[in-house]
């Protein structure tokens, strides 16, 4: 950060004697682009910000940002100005130039889609407001390049930090410190990916703290934090003069915490101090730390009067740590009680320890969780964690997703109801591919054998043509799937029976586990038909932002088989309902059936929009940090109606290390696609199977 920030505005949290380093706009907001040819956005970015009317959104439509303003100074925002990447752009600031939001009045501001290098963000609201930081890339080689949020006034402040990437390769500092000196602060820190070298100089990854009477109310959920920390990867504390602190609450849910070296540092901590704290620590996966969960009196500058910590610890997977669940003298404080249940412990030096050690609560499991690896602790088949979680512990207000952004509710354990797994990851979806050859294809069909769907006529199989999975051959025909009672196998077929399945044609396939967001839709058996069929399912009704996939199903149980030789698209139409559409406006045949999959948007389920920046010669490039560089990934893609009546496939472009969606002829600007992939499948296909981490230490 540059010199305009004097020491009065630096965080005042004394931690072991040292300083720490390191919502939507209103509907009436104006919109500007930068760089532009007209004032105020025809010179520097700072001039554009200073000259734009408030409230405004400024969209940066350049990947290289050189003229930010005065040389060597951070970009400064003092009003209701949002600064976001233009559609299809990834603006990169000059090294050392950060962003400071320092309003004197209550404002709303969103910062989105920008890359900062060796510089961070400071947000210092003096009079309340609402702030969103999302889809940022923070690349830090020297430390101090994280996010510092400090509420200086007394008015309530809301902060949302969502879907950001933070990579620090040197120095010290945290990804996020959110602190109040007196104002009540609330917010959500979710789906961020944090990578920091193991170091004693790294005090925290994410810290929420209060040094005043306002207290805090935060949910920290579904983040991936890779590092060891002196105090903790995700922590909460309250520290003020005795008797003046407000009560606070923290929900630490669904996070994955992994050190880069076994036995290093602490994962999560709640430090008892002068203010009471309610802590709900649920469904995290914590592997390989010195200490996994610590509920203790503040170890630095010990409080003169410690207030209670209450709450619960439920559904966590705690494996191969030195100490799994530590409770110290805080338990002596009247009202300090943290229950525990349905956690899984394995391979820890001690499951319960500390001067006021807890005892195992109901549903505790002490068994091998059968992890894929220590560095990638997904559940393998047969894990005792599968179906053993507690759905009632899920925090309100969050999408029902796991740490990978896939569905949280999957009924793979049997018995029905809302079944979830212990830990941060849900088990159950299967991803695979098929390529037509002389033995697995005939006429217009291609067999799709896989253990997850063999013999399961009710499976909701989804497929996408994948040119890279084939051998340079495209089927170029509307397609679907069907189940053979004779063989007990699923197959892909061309809807036009006169078009043979070409030898070498390739497809990606997804067999989702049963559970939320998975259903069959069937057109009425009699009556007039149209080119759109309205869905009526809780997974999609009134949810225009849902990511919805569709594949034709020729013969669900009870059907004699119905062809629909037309390209499909999804559209969100009148009456607040999703609809399946025949893209050429032809009516659906009676009883035509479709497999549907729907989930909230996430890092692994998103909407891609083609434009002049990402599209060339009939294809549009997908830019996703967890997908880029992985030729072995499997993708599911469903076009929205904006594509028109065009067939499509996906392929991997080795020149850019990006996946692309291809359509013969051209892809119009604005063509939109729902895209889903599996981070687990990418992990398994893109990394050595036996570099498991079990051999380390």
C-alpha positions in Angstrom: 0.0 0.0 0.0 1.2 3.5 -0.7 2.0 6.4 1.5 -1.4 8.1 1.6 -2.3 5.6 4.3 -0.8 6.9 7.5 -0.3 4.9 10.7 -3.7 5.9 12.1 -5.4 3.9 9.4 -3.3 0.7 9.9 -4.9 -2.1 11.7 -4.4 -1.7 15.4 -4.6 -5.4 16.4 -1.7 -6.1 18.7 -0.8 -9.7 17.9 2.2 -10.9 19.8 3.4 -7.3 19.9 3.3 -6.8 16.1 0.9 -5.2 13.6 -0.8 -7.5 11.0 0.0 -6.8 7.3 -1.1 -7.9 5.0 -23.9 -5.7 -2.8 -24.9 -5.0 -5.9 -25.1 -1.4 -7.0 -28.4 0.4 -6.7 -30.7 0.0 -9.7 -30.3 3.7 -10.6 -26.5 3.6 -10.8 -24.8 5.0 -13.9 -22.5 2.9 -16.0 -19.1 4.0 -17.4 -16.4 2.2 -19.3 -12.7 2.7 -19.0 -10.7 3.5 -21.1 -13.1 5.6 -23.1 -12.8 8.3 -25.7 -14.8 10.9 -23.7 -14.4 12.5 -20.3 -14.2 11.6 -17.5 -12.8 8.2 -18.6 -10.6 9.2 -21.4 -7.4 9.6 -19.3 -6.4 7.8 -16.2 -8.5 5.3 -14.3 -8.3 7.5 -11.2 -9.6 10.4 -13.2 -12.5 8.3 -14.3 -13.3 7.3 -10.7 -13.1 10.8 -9.5 -15.2 12.2 -12.3 -18.0 9.6 -12.4 -21.3 10.5 -10.8 -22.1 8.4 -7.7 -23.6 5.8 -7.6 -21.8 4.4 -10.6 -20.3 1.2 -12.0 -17.0 1.5 -13.9 -16.3 -1.4 -16.2 -12.6 -1.9 -17.2 -12.4 -3.0 -20.8 -8.7 -3.6 -21.1 -6.6 -6.6 -19.9 -3.5 -4.4 -19.4 -4.1 -1.4 -17.1 -1.1 1.0 -17.2 -2.5 4.4 -16.6 -4.1 4.0 -13.2 -3.3 7.5 -12.1 -0.5 9.3 -10.3 2.7 7.3 -10.5 3.2 4.8 -7.7 -0.1 5.5 -6.0 -3.0 3.2 -5.3 -6.3 3.7 -6.9 -8.6 5.4 -4.4 -12.4 5.2 -4.2 -14.2 7.6 -1.8 -17.9 7.3 -3.0 -20.4 4.7 -4.1 -18.3 3.6 -7.1 -18.0 0.0 -8.2 -15.0 -1.1 -10.2 -15.4 -4.3 -12.2 -13.9 -6.1 -15.1 -15.8 -5.7 -18.3 -17.3 -8.9 -19.7 -14.6 -11.1 -21.1 -11.7 -9.0 -19.7 -9.2 -9.8 -16.9 -7.7 -6.4 -16.0 -4.2 -6.6 -14.5 -2.9 -3.6 -12.5 0.8 -2.6 -12.5 2.9 -4.3 -9.9 2.7 -2.5 -6.6 -0.6 -0.7 -7.3 -3.5 -1.6 -5.1 -7.0 -0.4 -4.4 -8.2 1.6 -1.4 -11.8 2.3 -0.6 -12.0 5.1 2.0 -15.5 6.7 2.1 -16.5 9.3 4.6 -20.2 8.5 4.2 -22.2 5.3 3.9 -21.7 3.7 0.4 -22.1 0.6 -1.6 -19.1 -0.6 -3.6 -18.2 -3.7 -5.5 -14.6 -4.5 -6.7 -14.6 -7.5 -9.1 -12.5 -9.4 -11.6 -9.2 -7.5 -11.3 -5.7 -8.9 -10.8 -3.4 -7.1 -8.3 0.3 -8.0 -8.1 2.4 -7.3 -5.0 -0.3 -5.0 -3.8 -3.6 -5.4 -1.9 -6.8 -3.8 -0.8 -7.7 -1.5 2.1 -11.3 -0.8 2.9 -11.9 1.8 5.7 -15.6 2.7 6.0 -16.1 5.6 8.4 -19.9 5.7 8.3 -21.2 2.2 7.4 -22.1 0.8 4.1 -21.9 -2.4 2.1 -18.8 -3.8 0.3 -18.3 -6.7 -2.0 -14.9 -8.1 -3.2 -15.3 -10.9 -5.7 -13.5 -12.8 -8.5 -10.2 -11.0 -7.7 -6.7 -12.5 -8.2 -4.2 -11.3 -5.6 -0.7 -12.4 -6.5 1.8 -11.5 -3.8 5.5 -12.1 -3.8 6.5 -9.9 -0.9 3.7 -9.9 1.7 1.1 -7.3 2.5 -0.9 -7.9 -0.5 -4.1 -9.2 1.1 -7.3 -7.5 2.1 -7.5 -5.2 5.1 -11.1 -4.2 6.2 -11.5 -1.9 9.2 -14.8 -0.3 10.2 -13.8 3.0 11.8 -17.1 4.5 12.6 -20.2 3.4 14.6 -22.7 2.6 11.8 -23.2 -1.1 10.8 -21.0 -2.4 7.9 -21.5 -5.4 5.7 -18.6 -7.2 3.9 -18.8 -10.0 1.3 -15.6 -11.6 0.1 -16.4 -14.2 -2.5 -14.7 -16.4 -5.1 -11.2 -14.7 -4.9 -7.8 -16.3 -5.5 -4.9 -15.3 -3.2 -1.4 -16.6 -3.8 1.5 -15.4 -1.6 4.9 -16.7 -2.3 7.0 -14.6 0.2 6.9 -12.2 3.1 4.2 -12.1 5.7 0.5 -11.2 5.9 -3.0 -12.5 5.7 -5.5 -13.0 2.9 -8.1 -11.1 4.9 -8.3 -9.3 8.2 -11.8 -7.9 8.9 -12.0 -5.8 12.1 -14.3 -3.4 13.8 -13.2 -0.7 16.2 -16.8 0.0 17.3 -19.2 -0.5 14.5 -21.1 -3.9 14.3 -19.7 -5.7 11.3 -21.3 -8.6 9.5 -20.6 -10.5 6.4 -19.7 -13.6 4.4 -16.3 -14.9 3.4 -16.9 -17.8 0.9 -15.4 -19.9 -1.8 -12.0 -18.2 -1.8 -8.8 -20.1 -2.6 -5.9 -19.1 -0.4 -2.3 -20.4 -0.9 0.5 -19.2 1.4 3.9 -20.8 2.2 4.1 -22.5 5.6 5.8 -20.0 7.9 5.7 -18.9 11.5 5.4 -15.3 10.2 2.0 -16.1 8.7 -0.2 -15.4 11.7 -3.6 -15.9 10.0 -5.2 -16.8 6.7 -8.6 -15.3 7.5 -9.2 -13.3 10.7 -12.5 -11.7 11.9 -12.0 -9.5 15.0 -13.6 -6.8 17.1 -11.9 -4.3 19.3 -15.0 -2.4 20.2 -18.5 -2.7 21.5 -20.1 -3.5 18.1 -19.0 -7.1 17.7 -19.1 -9.2 14.6 -21.5 -11.7 12.9 -19.7 -13.5 10.1 -20.0 -16.7 8.1 -16.7 -18.1 6.8 -17.6 -20.9 4.4 -16.4 -23.2 1.7 -12.9 -21.7 1.4 -9.8 -23.6 0.5 -6.8 -22.6 2.6 -3.4 -24.2 2.0 -0.7 -23.2 4.5 0.4 -23.6 8.1 -0.2 -20.6 10.4 1.2 -19.5 13.7 -2.4 -18.9 15.1 -4.8 -20.2 12.5 -6.0 -20.4 9.0 -9.5 -19.2 10.0 -9.8 -17.4 13.3 -12.0 -15.1 15.4 -11.2 -13.0 18.4 -12.5 -10.1 20.5 -10.2 -7.8 22.4 -11.2 -4.5 24.1 -11.3 -3.2 27.6 -13.2 -5.4 30.0 -16.9 -4.8 30.2 -17.3 -2.9 26.9 -17.1 -5.6 24.3 -20.2 -6.6 22.3 -21.2 -10.2 21.7 -20.0 -11.8 18.5 -20.8 -14.9 16.4 -18.7 -16.8 13.8 -19.8 -19.7 11.6 -16.9 -21.6 10.2 -18.4 -24.1 7.7 -17.4 -26.3 4.9 -13.8 -25.1 4.6 -10.8 -27.2 3.5 -7.6 -26.5 5.4 -4.3 -28.2 4.6 -0.7 -27.3 5.4 2.0 -27.8 2.9 4.1 -29.7 5.4 2.7 -32.2 7.9 2.2 -31.0 11.5 2.7 -27.3 10.8 0.7 -24.6 12.6 -3.0 -24.3 13.4 -6.1 -24.6 11.2 -9.0 -22.9 13.0 -9.1 -20.9 16.3 -11.6 -19.0 18.4 -9.8 -16.9 21.0 -11.7 -16.1 24.2 -11.3 -12.5 25.3 -13.2 -9.6 26.7 -16.2 -10.2 24.4 -18.5 -13.3 24.3 -18.3 -15.3 21.1 -20.7 -17.9 19.8 -18.8 -20.3 17.4 -20.4 -22.8 15.1 -17.7 -25.0 13.5 -19.3 -27.4 11.0 -18.4 -29.7 8.2 -14.8 -28.6 7.7 -12.1 -30.9 6.4 -8.9 -30.3 8.3 -5.9 -32.6 7.6 -2.3 -32.5 8.7 -2.0 -29.6 11.1 -0.3 -29.3 14.5 -3.7 -28.3 15.8 -7.0 -28.5 14.0 -9.6 -26.7 16.1 -8.6 -24.6 19.1 -11.0 -22.9 21.5 -8.7 -21.2 24.0 -8.1 -18.0 25.9 -6.2 -15.5 23.8 -2.6 -16.5 24.0 -1.1 -13.0 23.3 -1.9 -10.0 25.6 -4.0 -12.3 27.8 -7.3 -10.7 28.8 -7.9 -9.6 32.4 -11.5 -10.8 32.2 -12.4 -13.7 29.8 -15.9 -13.9 28.5 -17.7 -17.2 27.4 -17.3 -19.1 24.2 -20.4 -21.0 23.3 -21.7 -23.0 20.3 -20.9 -26.4 18.7 -18.5 -28.4 16.6 -20.4 -30.8 14.3 -19.6 -32.9 11.2 -15.9 -32.1 10.9 -13.4 -34.4 9.3 -10.2 -34.1 11.5 -7.4 -36.4 10.4 -3.6 -36.7 10.8 -3.4 -33.7 13.0 -1.2 -33.4 16.1 -4.3 -32.3 18.2 -7.8 -32.4 16.7 -10.0 -30.5 19.2 -8.3 -28.4 21.9 -10.2 -26.7 24.7 -8.2 -24.8 27.4 -9.1 -22.8 30.5 -11.9 -20.9 28.7 -14.1 -23.6 29.9 -13.8 -22.3 33.5 -15.8 -19.2 32.4 -19.5 -19.4 33.4 -21.6 -20.2 30.3 -18.6 -21.4 28.2 -19.9 -24.6 26.6 -19.2 -26.0 23.2 -20.8 -29.3 22.3 -19.6 -31.7 19.7 -21.2 -34.5 17.7 -20.9 -36.4 14.4 -17.2 -35.6 13.9 -14.8 -38.0 12.4 -11.4 -38.4 14.0 -8.5 -40.5 12.6 -4.7 -40.6 12.9 -4.5 -37.6 15.3 -1.9 -37.4 18.0 -4.9 -36.6 20.3 -8.6 -36.3 19.4 -9.4 -34.2 22.5 -6.9 -32.3 24.5 -6.3 -29.1 26.5 -6.7 -28.1 30.1 -10.5 -28.4 29.7 -10.6 -31.2 27.1 -14.0 -32.2 25.7 -15.2 -35.7 25.4 -16.6 -37.4 22.3 -20.2 -36.4 21.6 -23.0 -38.5 19.9 -22.3 -39.9 16.5 -18.5 -39.5 16.8 -16.6 -41.7 14.3 -13.0 -42.9 14.9 -12.2 -44.7 11.6 -10.1 -44.2 8.5 -11.9 -41.7 6.3 -10.5 -43.3 3.2 -9.1 -40.1 1.6 -7.9 -39.8 -1.9 -4.8 -38.1 -0.5 -3.7 -35.8 2.3 -3.2 -32.9 -0.1 -6.5 -33.6 -1.9 -8.7 -35.0 0.9 -11.7 -36.2 -1.1 -13.7 -39.1 0.2 -13.2 -42.5 -1.6 -15.9 -45.1 -2.0 -16.6 -46.8 1.3 -15.6 -43.9 3.5 -17.5 -43.9 6.9 -17.9 -40.2 6.4 -20.4 -40.7 3.5 -23.9 -40.0 4.7 -22.9 -39.5 8.3 -23.1 -35.7 8.5 -25.8 -33.5 10.0 -27.8 -31.4 7.5 -29.4 -29.4 10.2 -26.0 -27.8 11.0 -25.8 -26.1 7.6 -25.7 -22.3 8.0 -28.8 -20.4 6.7 -28.5 -18.1 3.8 -25.8 -20.1 1.9 -26.2 -22.0 -1.3 -26.3 -25.8 -0.7 -22.8 -26.4 -2.1 -19.6 -28.1 -0.9 -16.1 -26.7 -1.0 -15.8 -27.6 -4.7 -18.9 -25.8 -5.6 -20.9 -29.0 -6.2 -24.2 -30.0 -4.7 -24.1 -30.4 -0.9 -27.2 -32.7 -0.7 -26.7 -36.2 -2.3 -28.6 -39.2 -1.1 -25.9 -41.7 -1.9 -26.1 -43.4 1.5 -29.6 -44.7 1.0 -32.6 -44.2 3.2 -33.8 -41.0 1.6 -34.0 -37.6 3.3 -31.3 -35.0 3.3 -28.1 -36.9 3.6 -24.8 -35.1 3.7 -21.2 -36.3 4.3 -18.9 -35.4 7.2 -16.3 -32.9 6.1 -16.3 -30.3 3.4 -16.6 -32.5 0.2 -19.6 -34.4 -0.9 -19.0 -37.8 -2.5 -21.0 -39.4 -5.3 -20.9 -37.8 -8.8 -19.1 -39.8 -11.6 -17.5 -38.3 -14.7 -16.1 -40.3 -17.6 -15.9 -40.2 -21.4 -16.5 -42.4 -24.4 -15.0 -42.6 -28.0 -16.7 -44.4 -30.8 -14.8 -47.4 -32.2 -15.6 -50.5 -34.1 -16.6 -52.5 -31.0 -18.6 -50.0 -29.0 -20.7 -48.3 -31.6 -23.1 -49.4 -34.3 -25.6 -47.6 -36.6 -26.5 -44.3 -34.7 -25.4 -45.4 -31.2 -22.4 -45.4 -28.9 -22.3 -47.5 -25.8 -21.6 -45.7 -22.5 -20.7 -48.4 -19.9 -19.7 -47.3 -16.4 -20.2 -49.0 -13.0 -22.1 -46.0 -11.7 -24.9 -46.4 -14.2 -24.8 -50.0 -15.4 -28.1 -51.6 -14.5 -29.6 -48.3 -13.3 -32.4 -47.5 -15.6 -33.4 -44.4 -13.5 -30.0 -42.7 -13.8 -30.0 -39.1 -15.0 -27.1 -39.3 -17.4 -25.9 -36.1 -19.1 -23.5 -35.9 -22.1 -21.7 -33.3 -24.1 -20.0 -33.8 -27.4 -16.2 -33.5 -26.8 -14.0 -33.2 -29.9 -10.8 -33.6 -27.8 -12.1 -36.9 -26.3 -12.6 -38.2 -29.8 -10.0 -38.5 -32.6 -10.8 -35.3 -34.6 -14.3 -36.4 -35.5 -17.6 -34.6 -34.7 -21.0 -36.4 -34.7 -22.7 -33.2 -35.9 -26.2 -34.4 -35.0 -28.7 -33.8 -32.2 -28.1 -36.4 -29.6 -29.6 -38.1 -26.5 -29.1 -41.1 -24.2 -31.1 -44.3 -23.8 -31.1 -47.4 -21.6 -31.0 -50.9 -22.9 -33.0 -53.4 -20.8 -31.3 -56.2 -22.8 -27.7 -55.2 -21.9 -28.3 -53.1 -18.7 -26.2 -50.3 -20.2 -26.7 -46.7 -21.3 -25.8 -45.5 -24.8 -25.5 -42.2 -26.6 -27.5 -41.9 -29.9 -28.0 -39.6 -32.8 -31.7 -38.5 -32.9 -31.7 -39.0 -36.6 -31.5 -42.8 -37.0 -30.1 -42.3 -40.5 -26.9 -40.6 -39.3 -24.4 -43.2 -38.2 -22.3 -42.6 -35.1 -18.9 -41.7 -36.6 -15.9 -43.8 -35.6 -13.8 -41.5 -33.5 -16.6 -39.3 -32.2 -16.1 -38.4 -28.5 -18.3 -37.4 -25.6 -18.0 -36.4 -22.0 -20.5 -37.9 -19.6 -21.7 -37.1 -16.1 -23.6 -39.5 -13.8 -24.8 -37.3 -10.9 -25.5 -39.0 -7.6 -29.2 -39.0 -6.7 -30.2 -36.0 -4.6 -31.0 -32.3 -4.9 -31.2 -30.7 -8.3 -31.6 -34.0 -10.3 -34.9 -34.8 -12.0 -36.7 -36.1 -15.1 -39.0 -33.9 -17.2 -41.5 -35.3 -19.6 -43.7 -33.6 -22.2 -47.4 -34.4 -21.8 -48.5 -37.7 -23.4 -51.4 -36.0 -25.2 -52.6 -32.6 -26.3 -51.1 -29.7 -28.2 -47.3 -29.4 -28.2 -45.0 -26.4 -28.5 -41.3 -25.8 -29.0 -40.9 -25.0 -25.3 -41.7 -27.2 -22.3 -42.0 -25.6 -18.9 -40.2 -27.1 -16.0 -41.9 -27.3 -12.6 -39.4 -28.4 -9.9 -38.2 -26.8 -6.7 -34.6 -27.0 -8.0 -35.3 -24.5 -10.7 -38.6 -22.6 -10.0 -38.1 -18.9 -9.5 -34.3 -19.3 -9.7 -33.1 -17.6 -12.9 -29.4 -17.8 -11.8 -29.4 -21.6 -11.5 -27.0 -23.5 -13.7 -29.2 -25.9 -15.5 -28.1 -28.8 -17.8 -30.3 -30.9 -20.1 -29.9 -34.1 -22.2 -32.7 -35.9 -24.0 -33.7 -39.3 -22.5 -35.2 -41.6 -25.2 -36.8 -44.1 -22.9 -37.2 -43.4 -19.1 -38.9 -46.3 -17.3 -42.5 -46.6 -18.6 -41.7 -44.9 -21.9 -41.6 -46.8 -25.3 -39.0 -44.4 -26.7 -39.5 -40.9 -28.2 -37.2 -39.2 -30.7 -36.7 -35.4 -30.7 -34.4 -34.6 -33.6 -33.7 -31.0 -32.7 -31.0 -29.1 -30.9 -31.9 -28.2 -27.3 -31.4 -25.0 -25.3 -32.6 -23.7 -21.9 -34.4 -20.5 -21.5 -35.8 -18.7 -18.4 -39.1 -17.4 -19.6 -42.3 -15.7 -18.5 -44.0 -16.9 -15.3 -40.6 -17.3 -13.6 -40.0 -20.8 -14.9 -37.2 -22.5 -16.8 -38.1 -24.0 -20.1 -36.5 -26.5 -22.4 -36.6 -25.3 -26.0 -36.2 -26.8 -29.4 -33.9 -24.3 -30.9 -35.4 -24.5 -34.4 -38.9 -23.7 -33.0 -40.2 -27.2 -33.9 -42.8 -28.6 -31.5 -41.8 -31.3 -29.1 -43.3 -34.7 -29.7 -45.7 -36.0 -27.1 -44.0 -37.8 -24.2 -40.5 -36.6 -25.1 -38.3 -36.9 -22.0 -35.2 -35.1 -20.6 -32.7 -35.6 -17.9 -32.2 -32.4 -15.9 -29.5 -31.2 -13.5 -29.5 -27.9 -11.6 -27.4 -26.2 -9.0 -26.4 -22.7 -7.8 -23.6 -21.0 -9.6 -20.1 -21.7 -8.2 -16.4 -21.9 -9.2 -17.3 -25.2 -11.0 -20.8 -24.4 -12.3 -21.0 -21.1 -14.1 -22.4 -19.2 -17.1 -20.1 -18.4 -20.0 -21.0 -15.6 -22.4 -19.3 -15.3 -25.8 -18.1 -11.9 -26.9 -15.6 -10.3 -29.2 -12.8 -10.7 -26.5 -13.1 -14.5 -26.0 -14.5 -15.6 -29.4 -12.8 -16.3 -32.7 -13.8 -18.2 -35.9 -16.7 -20.1 -34.5 -15.4 -20.8 -31.0 -15.4 -19.1 -27.6 -12.8 -19.6 -24.9 -13.6 -20.5 -21.3 -11.5 -18.8 -18.6 -11.7 -20.6 -15.3 -8.7 -20.9 -12.9 -9.6 -24.4 -11.9 -10.1 -25.6 -15.5 -7.4 -23.8 -17.4 -4.5 -26.0 -18.2 -6.3 -29.3 -17.8 -6.8 -31.0 -21.1 -8.1 -34.1 -19.3 -11.1 -32.3 -17.8 -14.6 -33.4 -18.6 -17.2 -30.7 -19.2 -20.9 -30.5 -19.3 -22.3 -27.7 -21.5 -25.9 -26.7 -22.2 -26.5 -23.6 -24.4 -29.1 -21.1 -23.6 -31.5 -19.9 -26.3 -29.1 -17.1 -27.4 -27.0 -19.6 -29.3 -29.7 -20.2 -31.9 -30.2 -23.4 -33.8 -26.6 -24.5 -33.8 -24.9 -27.8 -32.9 -21.8 -27.5 -30.7 -19.0 -29.4 -29.1 -16.1 -28.6 -26.7 -12.4 -28.9 -27.4 -9.1 -28.1 -25.7 -7.0 -25.4 -27.3 -3.3 -26.2 -26.6 -2.2 -22.8 -27.8 -4.0 -21.0 -25.0 -4.4 -23.9 -22.5 -8.1 -23.1 -22.4 -11.2 -25.1 -23.2 -13.4 -23.7 -26.0 -16.9 -24.2 -27.2 -17.2 -24.6 -30.9 -20.1 -24.3 -33.3 -19.9 -24.6 -37.1 -20.2 -21.2 -38.8 -20.0 -18.7 -35.9 -21.0 -18.1 -32.3 -22.9 -14.9 -32.0 -21.9 -12.3 -29.4 -24.0 -12.8 -26.3 -24.4 -16.5 -26.9 -24.6 -18.0 -23.4 -23.8 -21.4 -22.0 -24.2 -23.2 -18.7 -21.0 -25.0 -17.9 -20.3 -27.6 -15.1 -17.1 -29.5 -14.3 -15.7 -31.5 -11.4 -12.7 -30.1 -9.5 -12.2 -33.6 -8.1 -12.1 -35.1 -11.6 -9.6 -32.5 -12.7 -7.5 -33.3 -9.6 -7.5 -37.0 -10.3 -6.8 -36.8 -14.0 -4.3 -33.9 -13.8 -2.0 -35.0 -11.0 0.0 -38.2 -10.4 -2.3 -40.8 -8.8 0.3 -41.9 -6.2 1.7 -38.4 -5.2 -0.7 -38.8 -2.3 1.0 -37.0 0.5 0.8 -40.1 2.7 4.5 -40.6 2.1 5.4 -37.2 3.4 6.6 -37.1 7.0 
